[in-house]
Amino acid sequence: MSETVLVQVPDLGQGVSFYQALGLALEELIPGREALLSPREGPLLLLRPGPGGVERGPQRPRPEGRGFARVRLEEGRLVFLVASLEHERLRLAKYGLAFLEAGGHLLLFDPGENPVLVRGGP
């Protein structure tokens, strides 16, 4: 079983698209109910419809597929670790995701207004 982070988003389709743009792989989709996304490392991401919020979720079996992002949960927000912050700036702009630069990382908000940090890794 793998650690899971539950993220509430008002629109499941928009939430899935947002997190896929950040490098997660969609593993399971139950329309209108939930979507399970997988990073290369870190907790699985379980999206459910709701007004926004991030919390620890139920344990889930880790799927065989996986995306390329590394994910952590820090102080109630998601943190994505990337090899190159410059490359990530370009990729986020390509997908039309707005972000702010703040002290060596990028700050953006998912469709549920949940804060997401993108940091360059070692």
C-alpha positions in Angstrom: 0.0 0.0 0.0 1.2 3.5 -0.8 0.7 6.8 1.0 -2.1 8.8 -0.7 -2.8 12.5 -0.7 -6.4 13.5 -1.2 -6.9 16.8 -3.1 -10.3 18.4 -3.5 -11.0 20.1 -6.8 -14.3 21.6 -8.0 -14.0 20.1 -11.5 -12.4 16.6 -11.8 -11.5 17.0 -15.5 -9.7 20.3 -14.9 -7.9 18.9 -11.8 -6.7 15.9 -13.9 -5.5 18.1 -16.7 -3.6 20.4 -14.2 -1.8 17.6 -12.5 -1.0 15.8 -15.8 0.6 19.0 -16.9 2.8 18.9 -13.8 4.0 15.4 -14.8 1.7 12.9 -13.0 0.2 9.9 -14.9 -3.5 9.3 -14.7 -3.9 5.7 -13.4 -7.6 5.4 -12.7 -10.6 7.6 -13.4 -14.1 7.1 -12.1 -16.0 10.0 -13.8 -17.7 12.4 -11.3 -16.2 10.6 -8.3 -12.4 10.4 -8.3 -9.1 10.2 -10.2 -5.9 8.5 -9.1 -2.6 10.0 -10.4 0.8 8.7 -9.9 4.3 10.3 -9.7 7.6 8.7 -10.1 8.3 9.1 -6.3 6.2 10.1 -3.4 2.5 9.8 -2.5 -0.2 8.9 -5.0 -2.6 11.8 -5.7 -6.3 11.1 -5.3 -8.5 13.8 -6.7 -12.1 14.1 -5.6 -14.7 16.8 -6.3 -15.0 19.4 -3.6 -14.4 23.0 -2.7 -10.6 22.6 -2.4 -8.3 21.2 0.3 -5.3 18.8 0.7 -5.1 16.1 3.3 -3.7 12.6 3.8 -5.9 10.1 2.0 -6.7 6.4 2.2 -3.9 3.9 1.5 -4.0 2.6 -2.0 -2.1 -0.1 -3.9 0.6 1.5 -6.0 -0.2 1.2 -9.8 2.4 -0.1 -12.2 2.5 3.0 -14.3 3.8 6.3 -13.1 4.5 9.9 -14.1 7.8 11.6 -14.0 7.3 14.2 -11.2 8.5 13.7 -7.6 5.9 14.8 -5.1 6.0 15.6 -1.3 3.4 16.9 1.1 4.7 19.7 3.2 2.6 21.7 5.7 -0.6 20.9 3.9 0.5 21.7 0.4 2.0 19.8 -2.5 5.6 20.2 -3.4 6.9 19.0 -6.8 10.6 18.4 -7.1 12.0 18.9 -10.6 15.5 18.6 -12.1 15.5 22.0 -13.7 13.4 25.0 -12.6 14.2 26.8 -15.8 12.9 23.8 -17.9 9.8 23.7 -15.6 9.1 27.4 -16.2 9.1 26.8 -20.0 6.9 23.7 -19.6 4.3 25.4 -17.4 4.1 28.3 -19.8 3.6 25.9 -22.7 0.6 24.4 -20.9 -0.7 27.9 -20.0 -0.4 27.4 -16.3 0.1 30.7 -14.4 2.8 30.8 -11.7 4.6 33.2 -9.4 8.3 33.1 -8.8 9.0 33.1 -5.1 12.4 32.6 -3.4 13.9 29.9 -5.6 10.6 28.1 -6.4 7.5 28.5 -8.4 4.1 28.9 -6.8 0.9 28.0 -8.6 -2.6 27.1 -7.7 -4.6 24.1 -8.9 -8.3 24.4 -10.0 -9.4 24.1 -6.3 -7.1 27.0 -5.4 -4.8 24.6 -3.5 -1.2 26.0 -3.4 1.4 24.0 -5.2 5.2 24.6 -5.0 7.6 23.6 -7.7 11.2 23.4 -6.5 14.4 22.6 -8.3 16.1 19.5 -7.0 19.8 18.8 -6.4 
